[in-house]
Amino acid sequence: MKDNLQHIFFILIVFFFVSSASAGDRIEIGIDEQLGSYIPLDVPFKDSEGNDVTLKQFISSSDATVIAFVYYQCPGICSPLLFELSDVVNKSDLELGYDYNIVTISMDEYETPEIAAAKKKDFLAFIDDNISKDSWKFLTGDSANIKTVSDAAGFYFKREGDQFKHSGAFIFIDKEGKITRYLFPGYSDRGGFSILPFDFKMAVLETNRGKVSPTIARVLQFCFSYDPEGKGYVLNVTRIFGAGILLFAIVFLLFIKFKPKKAFIKAR
């Protein structure tokens, strides 16, 4: 009877810790990867020329599409992220408009096609090769449509006044709209954001084959959070410390539960 009670107690404690961890991991701002899920392709947006468009019109011309959620008047990480994306387009031996397309979606429903057009001009001018203007789309939309697509992608953000709290990542989808990969740019105080051309190329090629790949560098997303005031990434000590305590508690309980009884007899 005593052993049964101990067993039940052990299960309840483990369940409590796991439940607490799950509750604490509910994302309000950040990225909850939805690998293998599909993004709705028939949601209407406006392109930078003011035309009514859908995502389906762009992904059909390429087996891989890179989606970036930003807002064009962002004072923080959005422009550096897109400049780094432009840079990796230059460095990659894959051809934008042939091997893959890029779609940038503004999370700010108040931004207009005119604002999107100005941003598009800036970033396309940074690319060395002459590319089709349709190979990188800059879209705007209303709040409901933006949220429909961003929620499906597991990209969560929050408005604060005229700015947004959000993460930075590139989401790869195949021609059916299936999410195959999340690519999180690296960051350093000296070099800013960086994407390895090899990682980018592999993400595109695997998406072309419809292969779903887990994110190896997700630990960076877990350990670091964006500081909007300092406009940089800081180590999230609270989350790491909490995870460490949880791991220690589970290991300790497993040790107590399965430790041979002879060891207790010798100790006595």
matplotlib code that plots the C-alpha trace (Angstrom):
import matplotlib.pyplot as plt

x = [0.0, 2.8, 4.6, 1.5, 1.0, 4.6, 4.1, 1.0, 2.8, 5.7, 3.4, 1.5, 4.7, 6.1, 2.7, 2.7, 6.2, 5.5, 2.1, 3.8, 6.4, 3.8, 1.8, 4.9, 5.7, 2.5, 3.6, 2.2, 5.1, 7.5, 7.4, 5.7, 6.9, 4.2, 6.3, 4.2, 1.2, -0.2, -0.5, -3.8, -3.0, -6.3, -6.1, -6.3, -3.5, -2.4, 1.0, 3.3, 1.5, -1.9, -3.2, -5.4, -3.3, -3.1, -0.2, -1.2, -0.3, 3.3, 4.2, 2.9, 5.9, 8.5, 8.9, 10.1, 8.9, 10.5, 8.1, 9.2, 6.8, 8.0, 6.6, 8.1, 8.5, 10.0, 12.8, 14.3, 15.2, 13.1, 15.3, 18.6, 16.9, 15.8, 19.2, 20.7, 18.2, 19.2, 22.9, 22.4, 20.5, 23.7, 25.9, 23.8, 24.3, 20.6, 18.6, 15.8, 12.8, 13.7, 14.8, 12.7, 10.6, 10.4, 7.2, 7.4, 4.2, 3.7, 2.2, 0.9, -2.5, -2.0, 0.9, 0.0, 1.1, 3.1, 5.1, 5.7, 6.8, 9.4, 10.8, 10.8, 12.9, 15.4, 16.0, 15.9, 18.5, 20.8, 20.7, 23.5, 21.7, 18.9, 15.9, 12.2, 10.2, 7.7, 10.3, 10.2, 6.8, 6.1, 2.5, 0.1, -3.3, -6.0, -5.5, -7.8, -6.0, -2.5, -3.4, -4.9, -1.6, 0.7, -1.2, -1.1, 2.7, 3.0, 4.3, 3.0, 3.4, 1.8, 1.1, 2.3, 1.2, 2.6, 5.2, 5.2, 7.0, 8.0, 10.7, 12.7, 12.8, 12.3, 9.7, 10.0, 6.9, 6.6, 4.3, 1.3, 1.8, 3.3, 5.7, 9.0, 11.6, 12.2, 15.5, 16.6, 19.4, 22.4, 23.2, 26.3, 26.9, 29.7, 28.3, 24.6, 22.4, 23.8, 22.6, 25.0, 24.5, 24.8, 22.0, 19.8, 20.6, 19.8, 16.5, 15.5, 16.6, 14.8, 11.7, 11.9, 11.7, 8.9, 11.1, 10.2, 13.3, 13.4, 15.2, 18.6, 19.3, 16.0, 17.9, 19.0, 15.3, 14.7, 17.7, 17.7, 14.9, 14.7, 15.1, 13.1, 14.7, 18.3, 17.4, 19.4, 19.1, 19.7, 20.1, 16.8, 18.1, 14.7, 13.7, 17.0, 17.0, 13.4, 14.1, 17.2, 15.2, 12.6, 15.2, 16.9, 13.6, 12.7, 16.1, 16.1, 12.7, 13.6, 16.8, 14.8, 12.1, 14.4, 17.4, 18.1, 16.8, 20.2, 21.8, 19.4, 20.1, 23.9, 23.5, 21.6]
y = [0.0, 2.3, 1.6, 2.3, 5.7, 6.6, 5.6, 7.8, 10.7, 10.4, 10.5, 13.5, 15.5, 14.8, 15.7, 18.9, 19.9, 19.0, 20.8, 23.9, 23.9, 23.5, 26.4, 28.5, 27.7, 29.1, 31.7, 35.1, 36.7, 34.5, 31.4, 28.1, 25.9, 24.4, 22.0, 19.9, 22.2, 24.3, 28.0, 29.2, 30.4, 32.1, 34.9, 38.3, 40.9, 44.0, 44.0, 47.0, 48.2, 48.1, 45.0, 42.4, 39.2, 35.9, 33.8, 31.1, 33.4, 33.5, 30.0, 28.2, 29.6, 28.0, 24.9, 26.9, 30.2, 32.1, 34.1, 36.9, 38.6, 42.2, 45.7, 48.2, 51.1, 49.0, 50.9, 47.6, 44.3, 44.2, 46.1, 44.4, 41.0, 41.9, 43.3, 40.1, 38.2, 40.4, 39.6, 35.9, 36.1, 37.7, 35.0, 32.0, 30.1, 29.6, 31.9, 34.1, 33.8, 30.4, 28.2, 30.1, 33.2, 35.5, 37.0, 39.7, 40.3, 43.4, 42.7, 46.3, 46.7, 50.4, 50.2, 50.9, 49.6, 52.9, 52.1, 48.6, 49.8, 52.1, 49.3, 46.9, 49.4, 49.7, 45.9, 45.0, 47.7, 45.9, 42.7, 42.4, 40.4, 41.7, 39.7, 39.7, 42.2, 39.4, 37.2, 39.2, 40.4, 43.0, 42.6, 44.5, 43.5, 44.0, 42.7, 39.7, 38.4, 39.0, 37.2, 34.2, 33.6, 34.5, 32.2, 29.3, 29.9, 29.9, 33.5, 35.5, 39.3, 42.0, 45.7, 48.3, 51.7, 52.2, 49.4, 45.7, 43.1, 40.2, 37.6, 37.3, 34.2, 33.0, 30.4, 28.1, 26.7, 24.4, 24.9, 23.4, 25.8, 23.2, 24.6, 22.7, 24.7, 27.7, 29.5, 31.7, 34.1, 34.1, 37.3, 39.0, 42.5, 43.0, 41.5, 41.9, 39.3, 36.6, 33.7, 31.0, 30.6, 26.8, 26.7, 28.9, 26.8, 23.5, 25.0, 25.9, 22.5, 20.5, 22.6, 21.9, 18.2, 18.8, 17.6, 18.8, 19.5, 20.3, 23.5, 22.6, 26.1, 26.5, 26.6, 30.1, 31.1, 29.6, 31.2, 34.6, 37.2, 40.5, 43.7, 46.4, 49.2, 48.1, 46.9, 43.7, 40.1, 39.3, 36.0, 35.0, 33.8, 33.3, 30.7, 28.9, 28.8, 27.6, 24.8, 23.8, 23.5, 21.4, 19.1, 18.7, 17.9, 15.2, 13.6, 13.6, 12.1, 9.4, 8.7, 8.3, 6.2, 3.7, 3.7, 0.1, -0.7, -2.3, 1.1, 2.4, -0.6, -0.1, 3.6, 2.7]
z = [0.0, 0.9, -2.4, -4.3, -2.5, -3.3, -6.9, -7.2, -5.4, -7.8, -10.9, -9.5, -8.9, -12.3, -13.9, -11.9, -13.1, -16.7, -16.6, -15.1, -17.8, -20.6, -19.1, -18.9, -22.6, -24.0, -26.5, -26.6, -28.4, -30.4, -32.6, -32.1, -34.9, -37.0, -39.1, -41.5, -41.1, -44.0, -44.4, -46.0, -49.5, -50.4, -47.9, -49.7, -49.4, -51.3, -53.1, -53.3, -56.4, -54.7, -56.5, -54.7, -54.5, -52.6, -51.6, -54.0, -56.9, -55.9, -54.6, -57.7, -59.7, -57.4, -55.3, -52.3, -50.8, -47.9, -45.8, -43.5, -41.1, -40.4, -40.4, -42.8, -40.4, -37.7, -35.7, -34.5, -36.1, -39.2, -41.6, -40.4, -40.9, -44.4, -45.3, -44.1, -46.3, -49.3, -48.5, -48.4, -51.7, -53.1, -51.6, -52.5, -55.8, -56.0, -58.1, -56.6, -58.8, -60.1, -57.2, -54.7, -54.1, -51.1, -49.6, -46.9, -45.0, -42.8, -39.4, -39.2, -40.8, -41.1, -43.5, -47.1, -50.5, -50.9, -47.8, -49.0, -52.4, -50.8, -48.8, -51.7, -53.7, -50.9, -50.6, -54.2, -54.9, -52.4, -54.5, -57.1, -59.8, -61.9, -60.6, -61.5, -59.4, -58.8, -57.1, -53.9, -52.9, -50.2, -48.9, -46.7, -45.4, -42.8, -39.2, -39.6, -42.7, -41.3, -38.1, -40.0, -41.8, -38.9, -36.5, -39.0, -39.2, -35.4, -35.6, -32.6, -32.1, -30.0, -30.8, -28.3, -29.5, -33.0, -32.6, -32.2, -30.0, -32.2, -33.0, -36.2, -38.4, -41.9, -42.7, -45.6, -47.4, -50.3, -53.3, -51.4, -48.5, -46.2, -43.6, -44.0, -42.1, -39.8, -40.1, -37.2, -38.1, -35.8, -33.9, -32.4, -31.0, -33.5, -36.6, -36.1, -37.8, -40.0, -42.1, -43.3, -47.1, -46.7, -44.2, -46.5, -49.5, -47.6, -46.4, -50.0, -51.4, -48.7, -49.2, -52.9, -52.1, -49.6, -46.7, -43.2, -41.1, -37.4, -36.3, -34.9, -33.7, -31.8, -28.5, -29.5, -29.8, -26.3, -24.6, -26.1, -26.2, -28.0, -25.9, -27.7, -25.7, -26.2, -29.7, -29.2, -27.9, -24.2, -22.4, -20.9, -17.6, -16.0, -18.6, -18.5, -14.7, -14.6, -17.1, -15.1, -11.9, -13.7, -15.1, -11.8, -10.0, -12.5, -12.5, -8.6, -8.4, -11.0, -8.9, -5.7, -7.4, -9.1, -6.7, -5.5, -2.0, -1.1, -1.3, 1.4, 3.6, 3.4, 4.1, 7.3]

ax = plt.figure().add_subplot(projection="3d")
ax.plot(x, y, z, "-o")
ax.set_aspect("equal")
plt.show()
